[in-house]
Amino acid sequence: MPGIGNERVISHGMVPFPSSHEYTLKPRCFSSCGGDNSGCRFAVIDPLDHAIAYPLVLYIHSAPEFLMRIRLFCALASYSILLAFWLCGISQTEAQEYDVVILNGRVMDPETDFDEVANIGIQGGWITKITKDPISGKQTINATGHVVAAGFIDTEQHGLTDWGIKVNLRDGVTTQMDFEVGALNISQWYAKRDGKLQANFGTVVGQEFSRMRVHDGLKLEGPDVSMPFFFDFRAEAAKDGVDGWSVTRSTTEQMNKISATLDEGLREGALGVGSTIGYAQHGITTYEMLEAQRAAARYGRLTAVHHRFHPSASTPTEGPTGANEIIVNAMLLDAPLQIHHNNDYGWWEIEEKTQLAREKGYNIWSTWYPWDAGSGNAGASILAPATWETSMGYKYEETIYDPQNDKYLTKDEFLKLAKEDPGYMLVAFSPPRKEWLKEWIKLPHFVVAGDGMPTVNSKGEQLTWDSPFEDYAGHPRSSGSHAKVLRLGREANVPLMHTLSQLSYWTAKHLGDTGIKAMQVRGRMQEGKIADIVVFDPQTVKENSEYAAGKNGLPSSGLPHVLVFGQIVVSDSKVLKGVTPGQPIRFAVEEKGRFVPATKEMWLKTFTIDSGGVAPRKNAAPNLPASEDQSKLTPKQNLSEQFWWGDHQRLNDFAGYCCEYHQLQARFAAMEQRRTLSPQE
């Protein structure tokens, strides 16, 4: 239990303290304390979990006064100690100066439906007061005529450079995370960014990176195996002419190595597993996808997926079929699921299913962004003729736009680019989205995620913090998605409380329900919640970015003030350089992982009965010398494992149904039939 010796303390609020941690109280004296610590404020410092800075404000008083004024209740739970301090009899006229006050704004909180003009007092990074009474602070924001709301939360930001974070702050995004591509080496990834970013940050562990290690032989070491370097790794993987991560099916051994890598990332605190199976639909088998979701489920964490058939409109590979795969897995594993950018064909069916799943108690939701075009690299399978022309029915010269050269590409130009520079970023238009957008802004739990892309100029060079906004060459969703949703909602008379839920609350709610403590205190405008706040003009807020060259990265307007963890990072529509209050959003590191390898033997023990008979099992292994240990064989030697889980291309029509003896009989029968039909053979 935190303490400061025999000092006398009083406080307000109810704050959980994990019992396995040790805490210190760090004094911050006001000049009026007179040296006796009377009136000193203390901050609770948690050395292990920097994702939460506990909102405890402590004051020192004389012992008799302390004994008369408070009652202290302590409760010890398995994971935390809950301290409640009840202030009694303190004069309401006692003056308090806050770190920051936001005055006369329309405070809106979707969770409680609070919607009133009020003043907000912020202390130590937390909202400690919402009141109509006059308050004062060291810094004051006049929010008259503006909405004061929880900072927006985005789980699909791939342009997480200093410039990318900067332009998203101008769009009101205070928490910027990548749940699609993710990262590897999770502890190193967080350590490099701790205390250095202007917005809150977090990541999942990436399935695609894990497959690159196994199928392309990439080492992928260090703290930057993530965006914005992702497409460099894809290009490296393709140097031998084969995108192994995309097209190669895993053997049992390989699948277990991939799953073990995912587990290690989860052990180190990753927020879940991120999957780009839509770019690896030929390589990732349904069982490998189940194993990836199971890896996250062992920790109770989410899998966030760009599903297998996004955005196909053709049977039997239409989009909802890909969503069905991961929804079924999530429900059977009783695990959280986020479906990425559900803004193409079949979105209505997928949304219906997510709503039905939530009605049954499952934590399943999906994301969208408000643009009629997507973005991807030239080598992406989605843009290949088989999908783009055959399945979607689109023409390259009408839909594939090169933002760096400000032109549409013909099919020949596209194919040439895809061959020579598969990592090159393109914009891909989807005409039906113009009508669909009108409905997306009205769907509950359909949360906004900008899917912001790598931040480069027309030469493909990375932008720096000081780079002009006009230099960005890419998709405008990287800079204006959230303000655009506010504008669209205003023009369609969508209740603003609903729009704010799409932008922050529902994301925080779903993520908080997975156990992420940092999300349980974000996305809300309430006392005792973290002060990630955006102040905007509901009548004028809008995006300024568009597809035309030179305008892709223009910042949004009408959002003059943004706070991250109680610190002003955007003031009068200017991002303040060098102010880096961004907090890590992560789980605590665990001592041991939870990986369990998939094996044929374990499967049989789990899902079949022990009959004690000698009947051949499906795909039974050929007889091997008794002294030979199958676990030490190479994948090609271990036929039992190969035929059980992977290497499906080695199977013939009979292998899935017959033992080896009957397979041999079938082969002889087939050979005899061929000789009968073709005597010359």
TIZATOR-66886 format. One record per residue (C-alpha): x, y, z. Coordinates in steps of 0.02 Angstrom, whole numbers, plus 50000, padded with zeros to 5 digits. Layout:
! TIZATOR-66886
XYZ...
! end
This chain:
! TIZATOR-66886
500005000050000500715017049954501215027850100502355041450161502805035450334501755043050472501215058150372499385062950374498495062650206496775065950138496195063849959494685061749848494195048749721494375029949712495975023349636496535005149608498315000349649498934983349587499514974349743501044966749659501844983649632502814995249747502385013649744503175029949795502395046749829503275060949741503005078149822502635093449718502585108549834501615124449807502515140149859501235142749997501685127150096502855136550211504095122250216503035111050327502265101750180500535108750222499575109250058500865099149962500235088849816500915071449788500885060649632500805041749644502235034449540501995016749477503705010049422503014995649318501465001749228501775018549146500145016849050499225022549206499735037549310498555036349457497455051549488497825053649672498015071249739498625071249919498685085150046499595086150213498665092650365498945092050552498615075450638497085081050740496325089250587496665073550486495835062250614494295072950619494085075250433494225058550346493685040650347494835028250261494215012250182495414998950114494954983350017496214970549955495754961449794496754948549696497474961349578497274977949666497034987749825495584999849814495815015349918494355027049949494625043550037493055053150084493225071650107492095077850246491785095350306493055103950195492565121650157491925123549981492715140649977494475133449987495345139749830496245127649717497295132049568497285118849432498645115149306497445118949163495655125049160494465124549012493085137349036491325139348969491375124848845489985112748800490615097148888489985081148806490185063448873489355049048778489495036548920488435046849040487525057748912488195073049003487955088048889488105104748978489115120748975490375118749115492145122249175493465108749184494915108049306496415097349261497755092049384499215080249355498545074149189496805070049253495095078249249494815082149433493365094349421491865097449309490845111649379489815126949341490725136249481492155148049439493875139849440495625145549395497225137649334499005140849281498425139249101496705144249039495765139348880494205149148838493045136548756491545147848733490535141948583491555125948571491285107748615492465100048743492595081348710493715066548741495195065948622494925054748473495635037048475496285028948315496835010848304497405011048122498755024048104500215018247998501075035147976501725036248154503195047648117503375064448203502505072548054501115059548052500765061848237500805080648215499515081248075498375069248169498445080248324497755094048213496355081648175495985079348361496785062048380497615060348550497895041448546498695034948386498995016148373499285003048239498214987448262498374981048083500224979348043500834980148222502634976948272503904964348334505124965748479503764973848582504774978848735506074987448626504704995848524503915003748678505575008248759506165018248609504575028748606504295031248792504295049748836504665055148657502985056148569501665069748567500195057648565499805041648659500465026148572500235007348571500364992248459499874974248430501094960548381501074958048193500654941348111501404947047945503084951148024503054934348112502784925647945504184935847865505394928647992504864910847954504484911147768505684924547705507114922347826507124940647882507914943448053506824958548095507784964448247507714980648344506374993148397505774998448224504994982648153503374992048124502665006148022503295017047941504635004547887503394990847845503474992447655505374991847660505234974847742503974969247611505184974447474506594964947558505514949347573505154950247386506964951147329507014932647286505444934447182504304926247311503314934947448503464920247565502444928547701501014930647577500944914747474501824900947572500794888847676501534884347844502004867047900501564862548078503304867248134503234883848044501494887748109502084884548286503584896048262502424909748202501244907048348502714907048470503274923948403501524930748427501494924048604503154932348645502464949048589500924946548696501994941748845502944958148822501344968248833500664969648655498834974448651498354959648543498764951448376498664960948212498314951348052498444956447868497744939947806496894949447664498624951447588499074933347625497474924247581498414910647487499744908047620498794908347785497724892847806496114893347905496944883348044498424895148055497194909548072496294900248210497964897748298498374916348283496714921148362496964907648494498664915148539497814931648582496334923048665497484914348790497814931848860496014937748838496614950248708495964955348540496424950348365496264964748241496074958648062496074964747883495074949547835495424936747700494254942547561494174961247587493574969347472492974955547353491204956347285491224939547195490634922747260491284911747333492574924047397491444938747437491964949847581490774943347715491494925847692493174932247753492334940747900491384924847942493014915647970493664927348104491964930748184491674912048209493424909948280493174924448400491504918048462492124900148487493674906448577492644919248674493914932148621493834950548569493904954948384494124970948286493754970048099494764982748001494034995547880492374987347845491974999947708491784989447552490604976647477489614966847607489884979447747488014978647788488054959947818489614961147924488874975248029487284965148055488324950548118489374961248235487794968548311487044951248333488654945348413488664959848536486864956148582487474938948635488864946648741490344945348622491584959748611491624961348421491634977548322492304985148161493085001048095492865012647946493585028547870492605042047777493365041547603492815034447436494565027847401495745016147490497635014747482498915001047466500574996247389500684991947204501154973947242499644970647351498614955647296497024965947315497554977047169498054962647056496944959846902496164944046974495404954147115495294971947051494644968146876493854950946889493114951247064492764969847083492434974546902493484990446909494554998446773496315003846820496275020046721494715025446817495155019846993497035018247022497815035147063499665039047088499725053347215501595056147196501415059647009499615066147016498915054546882497835039146854498735023546792498295012546645498324993846672500004992346584500745006346689500084998246847500774980946805502464988446764502504997946929501934982647027503374972646954504734985746971504214994047136502944983247230503064994247385502515010047293500975017947373499395020647269497625026947298496225015347242494475022347215492895012447255491415021447174490005013647280490735021247438490015038347396488275031947435488795020347576489625034547672487905041647709487475026147809489135023147896488995039147997487395032248077487965014948133488225011648319489915004348372490575007148196492145016348251493225028148150495015023048112495925033747985497085020247914498385033947890499795029247773501695031747778502145050147776503215053247622503415067047493503305065547304505075058447301504645044747425505665053147564505065052747744504385069147809505065076947969504135086748103504605103048016504075097547841502675108247767500965100147765500925102947576502405091147552501435075447595501045064347445499815050647490498035047347542497105062047624496425049947754498125051947838497695069747891495835073447887494765058247929494095063348099493635081248056492785074547900491685063048004491175078048110490755087947953489775073647874488805071048034488395089448048487765090447868486695074747890485985080348059486745065248148486715068148338488405074548390488445062648539488345048048416489775055148312490865057448466490505039348513491165033848342492705044648363493215040148540492025032248666491575015948580493395012348539493885015648720492435005048782492834989848676494694990748712494404993748896493314978248901494814968048841495704973149001496704988048939496684999249094497285014448999495725013448890494555011849038495005029749087495025037248912493675041748787492635049748925492355067248997492145063249181493005067349343494335054249377494705051149193496275055549096496305072849020496515068348836495395082048767494945090448603494095107348592493205110648427491925121848345490455110648296489875123048163491515125348069492575109848098493065101647934494435092547840495525102047716496475087447641495955080547472496625069547332497425083347228499315084647237499895097247366498305095247467498465077247529499155082647697498285099047735497785099447919495985100447977495245116648042494025120848180494955111048316495995124648400496515115648560497085097948599497735091148765498635074648792498765068648972498305085849033499615095248933499185107148792499955100648631498915110748509498585128848552497625140448437497795127548297499695126548314500565110548369501835114648504503535107648458504475098248593502945094748701502915075748717501635069948846501125054348749500835039248861501155020948816499575010548800500054992548840499834977748953501074973749091502514962249044502244944449105503614933249171503084918049071502234916148903500694905548868501164897448703500534879748675501124871348513499864863148398500224844648373499294830048298499484820348460498734834248565497304836348442496874817848449496944817648639495784832648645494494828948510494414809848489494054795348604495304781748644494494766548563495954754848595495724747948419496934745948274495914754148136496994766048033496744784348071496514797347936498224801947865499104789547977501004790947971502034778447871503014765947974504644773448034506064764848126505654763648310507264772548357506884787648248506194802748341504894810948229505044827548321506834829248256506404826248074506384840147947504674845747885504844835747724505334819947818503974821047949502534815247839501364813247987501494831648029501484837047847499914827547806499054832647967499194851647968500104858747820500964856647653499284853047573500044853647399500854836747436499184828147459498324818747318496474815547303496574799947408497734805447547496394814247647495304798947662496354782947657497754774847754499404772147663498954754247612497334759547529498164774847452499404763047368497994751947305497114767247236498674772847144498894755747062497064755947010497264773146933498834767846839497924752546772496474763246714497664774946621498504760246534496794753746480496284770546408497994774146330498844757746281500364767146216500794771646397
! end
